[in-house]
Amino acid sequence: MGQIQLAKDRDKELKFLREDLISILSEEDTGLMDRYLANTALFQIDFTRHPLKAMDELTQIQHDEIKMKSNEAFTKILKENGKVLLDDNLLNGIWMIFAQLSSFDEFQSWAEKLAPSYPESITDPESNEAYVMAAASIYRNVIAANSASESPEETLKLLLNIGIEKKMYLIFAYSLKYLIKYMVEKNNDLKRAILLVESYQAQLEMSRIYFYLVRAELGALCLNKGERQLAFDYLSPLRETELPFFYIEKLDYLIAAMQVFFDRDKEISAAQSSRALEFSKSNQSILNIDRFKIYGETAVGLAHTNRTREALYLLAEGYEKILDEFIDSDEYKAVIIRFGHTIMYVMQILNYQKPIDFGENQKFVIPEPGFFYRNNDALLQGGFYFEERKYMVATLTTDGFEEILDFENARKWAYKAIELITSLLEEPRFIALIQKFVFYPVNDKQYLHAFNMLAEVQSFYKRIAKKVEDSNESQEETEIGEMVRAAGLLSGDIEIYLYILFPVALDFSLSILSGEMKREDYETHIDAVFHSGNYNIFDPEEFAYAKSVFENILVHGMDFNGFMEVHGKITSSNKDLIHKIGCFLLSTFSSPTEAANIHLANLITLDKIYRVTFKSFYNFQVIPYFENFWKLKFKNDPKAFQHSEHLLNRGFPLIEKTIPHKRIKKIFIVLLNHLSISLSSEIEQFIETED
């Protein structure tokens, strides 16, 4: 046997070995055991190269076994050693041979060579995986790989009859399944397919497996032909039927079932898609691309049953796997587009409680079960897929987690989006979007990374400006160029104050109040912030002044009046933002009443700026900043607050119970009862206005 293995890949040696074995079998004095071993060896050699010859050898092995079993001495030896001659693994050779056949004549010859009988285990559809795999190979070998010279229909009919005649009913069931599939998909003859299935009802009812395989196929064919009621009639009775795990056809059923149940009961439909996902995860025979589609389908089901948060988490899990396993093929490109579409659908439900841009006469179609299995031809026309879509879908995923205030997942997907956009070889068209993620490296104190991200955006705008100057821009680039000029994005440094320095000011403020940042380290922390990396500072004097604001307030103890005196002489373009940075730094060292007045004076404009345009910073830093700032102020100086016990036991718990986007206003409504805060009419209106 070892010699067979060594010779497998060397044709000459294998040919020599085969001839040697045939010579042994031709000798009249070859003993029964030697004959048995020689035939077994020949079978192992031939079943992949000469499958029908291997069938003869397998039959001979069975005959030899019968003779050896009648030999008492031989049987005694086998019994003492706990061995059997012909186990299922060897007898399953008939299925290994079957799976390699494709023509009418080959299958007919195979059937003629079958032994009169086999152990029940060999033809057991419940437990014999080799039997199932052989039967399932019929589609691949007879239809998919069919030559134009032979009719698949005739071969399938032959196999159907062989299955019944030889009591190999799984062969019959798969042959019928694929025959009706061929009739409908090739010849568009659904009516004939239905009549054919009805004519074999008695055989199908012999096993739930046979019934399931054929009726599930017929239901799916009806669905594809738009006969949804017929599809429901065939599929719905199968909903509770369970099959052994190796029947991957279960996935096909669940994909069809989730579509036909959607019209009647969205919960049942969603349950079918969830079962499909569970099955695809546990069965290694399922292709990755199908598993990824099922992630999307399950998320669609969840979104339609008011479980949008679950849908978002599932889409993120599936999309991460797609990125890890991505293959440059139309299937993968289409599934990325559809993931983006579905995430956007989920996002709008999270944002607006309904998908405002989806539906009839809207921008986008509503994704329903079967969405990920639609035809890809129209979807991919005209270059609709491009590599930046990977980044755009990651961006939408980040937005989703920001909306539900899941910081860790938002942070994870922000970094993934940054990695995807910066790894593209060509100049990215949507690089400007990464500035919305600058918050995350700033929050991680990776200031140089943050500046370099803004440098990428700056370079992009410069390239657009150059193309506009040379009259070599596209329509899209013209529009971007006009936006750049209108916003002054190439004539100032507003981004570094909005996205880096103001968030740093809030971080420093809390770190000082909590005692995390020590006075002796202030200068080191300030120096770490003011390294601009690849970013080209448009106004170095303004940038130097901003650094001096940090130094004067934190290191040298400048007070509010001193700051206002110096700041009043500044005329730079970002003077207002630097003023706010200084004010929040000063509030760290101010009395609670002074700090409240400083905060409120600056909050009106800041809330408008950040709530919508910089959501990650607003949700994950601005809101927690105010909440933690005032808890620390109270902890450090409780006597400065009137009715401090009430604030501790009633005020702060009330703030915590307030939904996040209303929490800042609630803080100051509460503080009005404990501090002597000065309220202008504008501030009073801001606090009292409902969001």
URSUL-V221298 format. One record per run of one state. SS is the DSSP state (a for helix, b for strand, c for the rest). FROM is the first residue (numbers start at 1). LEN is the number of residues. Records with the same first field share a line. If there is no record, write none. Layout:
# URSUL-V221298
SS = FROM-LEN / FROM-LEN
This chain:
# URSUL-V221298
c = 1-1 / 8-3 / 27-5 / 50-1 / 70-2 / 81-7 / 92-1 / 99-5 / 114-6 / 124-5 / 145-7 / 166-3 / 188-2 / 200-1 / 205-3 / 225-3 / 239-10 / 263-3 / 283-5 / 304-4 / 326-4 / 353-5 / 359-5 / 365-6 / 374-7 / 384-4 / 404-3 / 423-8 / 444-3 / 470-5 / 488-6 / 515-4 / 530-10 / 556-4 / 568-7 / 590-2 / 614-1 / 637-1 / 641-3 / 658-2 / 672-9 / 689-3
a = 2-6 / 11-16 / 32-18 / 51-19 / 72-9 / 88-4 / 93-6 / 104-10 / 120-4 / 129-16 / 152-14 / 169-19 / 190-10 / 201-4 / 208-17 / 228-11 / 249-14 / 266-17 / 288-16 / 308-18 / 330-23 / 371-3 / 381-3 / 388-16 / 407-16 / 431-13 / 447-23 / 475-13 / 494-21 / 519-11 / 540-16 / 560-8 / 575-15 / 592-22 / 615-22 / 638-3 / 644-14 / 660-12 / 681-8
b = 358-1 / 364-1
